[in-house]
Amino acid sequence: MELSDCSNEYEKLVVRMNMPRVVIDNGVCPNSTVVKIDSARSPGILLESVQLLTDMNLWIRKAYISSDGKWNMDVFHVSDLNGNKLTDENLIRYIEKSIETSHYSKTEGYTGLTALELTGTDRVGLLSEVFAVLADLHCDVVEAKAWTHNGRIASMIYVKDGNSGTPIDGDSGRVQRIEGQLRNLLKADDGYQNDTRTCVSYGGNTHMERRLHQRMFMDRDYEKKFDLEKSPIVSVQNLPKRGYSVVNLQCKDRLKLLFDVVCTLTDMAYIVFHAAIRTVGETAFLEFYVRHSDGNPVSSEPERQRLIQCLQAAIERRTIKGVKLELCTADRPGLLAEVTRVLRENGLNIARAEISTKDSIARNVFYVTDANGNLIDPEIIKSVREKIGIDDLSVKEPFPISCREAAEKEQQQDHQGRNGGGTVLVSLGSLVMRNLYQLGLIKTHY
C-alpha cells in the first residue's frame, strides 16, 4: 500500500473516532425524547448540536452538558412544538445522522443567491420601504429575517435577479445601486456614529440567525435599555478554586432559547464546560460553568457587566412582541412590498419578520405592534386582513399551548422553583454538579 493510501485511511480513522456518537431514547421521560451526544471537544461543537436541534423546531426543555478532559457528554430532553416526544423513526434517524456528520460536513449555504445584511435605527415602515426598493430594482426576496431590539434593526435578506432568477452580478454596478439606496433608507438622525451598515455577499455558510446575533452585537444593541424591570435575570459569579465563572439565567421559556444563549457565549469567546437547563412551567432556568478562551474566568467588573448585558440582549431579541400574522399565498413580484405597505399604512410596526419562499409559495411571518410597541386593536387587524386577504393572512398563537401544558406536567415536582428569582438562581447551582455526577458525566473532582 502506498504512503498516500495509508495517510488517507488514517485520516478516515481519525474522523470516525472523533465523530459524535448519538443515542436517542424514548423510554426515559413520559413527554420528551432524550438525545445523548458523546463527542470529542472542539470549538463550537456544542453550538452545532444545539443549532441542529433548534433548526428542526425541537423544543429543548431540559439539558445537561459536561466535559471531562477532551470529551463532551451532552444530554437534551426535546419535544415537538405540541409538547410530544418524537415518534417518527425517519426523523429520529435524520437527527442521528445530522449530528454525527455535522462537524465534518460543510453547510451548503444559500448558493445562487445574493445576501444583503442591514443594520440601522428602527422606525415604523422601514422594512416596507426596504422591500419597495428591492422590488423597484427587480430583486426577488427568497428568504429573509429581521429582528428589532432597543430601537435597532438587523436584517439578512437573500435575493436573486427578478428577471433571470440568477445571482445579481456584482460587476454591473447594480449592487452598488442597491447598497446606496438601502443605505439612504437606513440613515438616521439621532446622532449615532456608524449608525448605518450594509453589506453584500454571495452565498455564504453562516447560519442566518447566528449572523443576526452577530450584527446586533456589533451594533451594540445591548447598551441601550428601555425596560429594566422586564429584563431576564442574569448573574455571573466566579468560583476561584475551580477556575470557573458561573452564569445563571432565569427568563420565560421559549423556542430556541438555548441556542440564543450558547450562540452569544460562543461568539464572545466563552467555552462552556458544564451546564444544566430546566423548565418549570413557563420559566426556564439555565446555569453555565464557563471560562474565556484564554483559560481564565471573568476577570473584571466591566467584563462581568458586559457579559450580563449581552446575554440579556440575546434573549430579548427573539422575545415575542405583538401579534403574530402569517401570510401564505402564491408568490409574485412585489408581494412583500404590497403586504408591508398595507401594514405601514395602518400604523403597524414590524417587530420581527421571517420570510421564505418555496415552490412558488410565500410563507411569511410578521410580529406586529403599534408605533409605540403596544398591542394592536383587533379591529385594525381585521381591517388589515380584509385588505390583504382573509384566506391569505391569519393570526397565529405565538406559543403552542399544548407544549406549555406538557412542560408543566413534567415539572410538577419543581413547584419550589416558582418562588423568587434570586433564590432559585442560587439553589440551581447546587443541583448542577449533583445531576451531572449522577448521570456519570463528570468525576467528583471536577
KAJO-V342961 format. One line per field, one symbol per residue. ss: DSSP state (H for helix, E for strand, - for the rest). phi: phi as a letter, one per 40 degrees, with the letter a starting at -180 (. if undefined). Layout:
ss: ???
phi: ???
//
This chain:
ss: --HHHHHHHHHHHHHHHH--EEEEE-------EEEEEEEE----HHHHHHHHHHH---EEEEEEEEEE--EEEEEEEEE---------HHHHHHHHHHHHHH-----------EEEEEEEE----HHHHHHHHHHH--EEEEEEEEEEE--EEEEEEEEEE------------HHHHHHHHHHHHH----------EEEEEE-----HHHHHHHHHHH---------HHH--EEEEEEE----EEEEEEEEE----HHHHHHHHHHH--EEEEEEEEEEE--EEEEEEEEEE--------HHHHHHHHHHHHHHHHH-----EEEEEEEE----HHHHHHHHHHH---EEEEEEEEEE--EEEEEEEEE--------HHHHHHHHHHH----EEEE----HHHHHHHHHH-HHHHHHH--HHHHHHHHHHHHHHHHHH--------
phi: .ccccccccccccccccbcdbbbbbbbcbcbaccbbbbaccadgccccccccccccfcccbaabbabbgbbbbbbbcbacccgbccbccccccccdccccbccbbcccgccgbbcbbbaaccacgccdcccccccccfbcccaaabbbafgbbbabbbbbcccbgbdcccccgccccccccccccccbbbgccfcbbbababghbcddccccdccccccfcccbbbaccccdcbbbbcbdcbgbbbbbbbaccacgccdcccdcdcccgbbccaabbabbgcbbbbbbbbbcccgbcdbacdccccccccccccccdbdcbgccbbbbaccadgdcccccccccccgcbccaabbabafgbcbbbbbbbcccgccbddccdccccccchdccbbcbccbcccccccccccbccbdccccgccccccccdccdcccccccgcbcccd
//
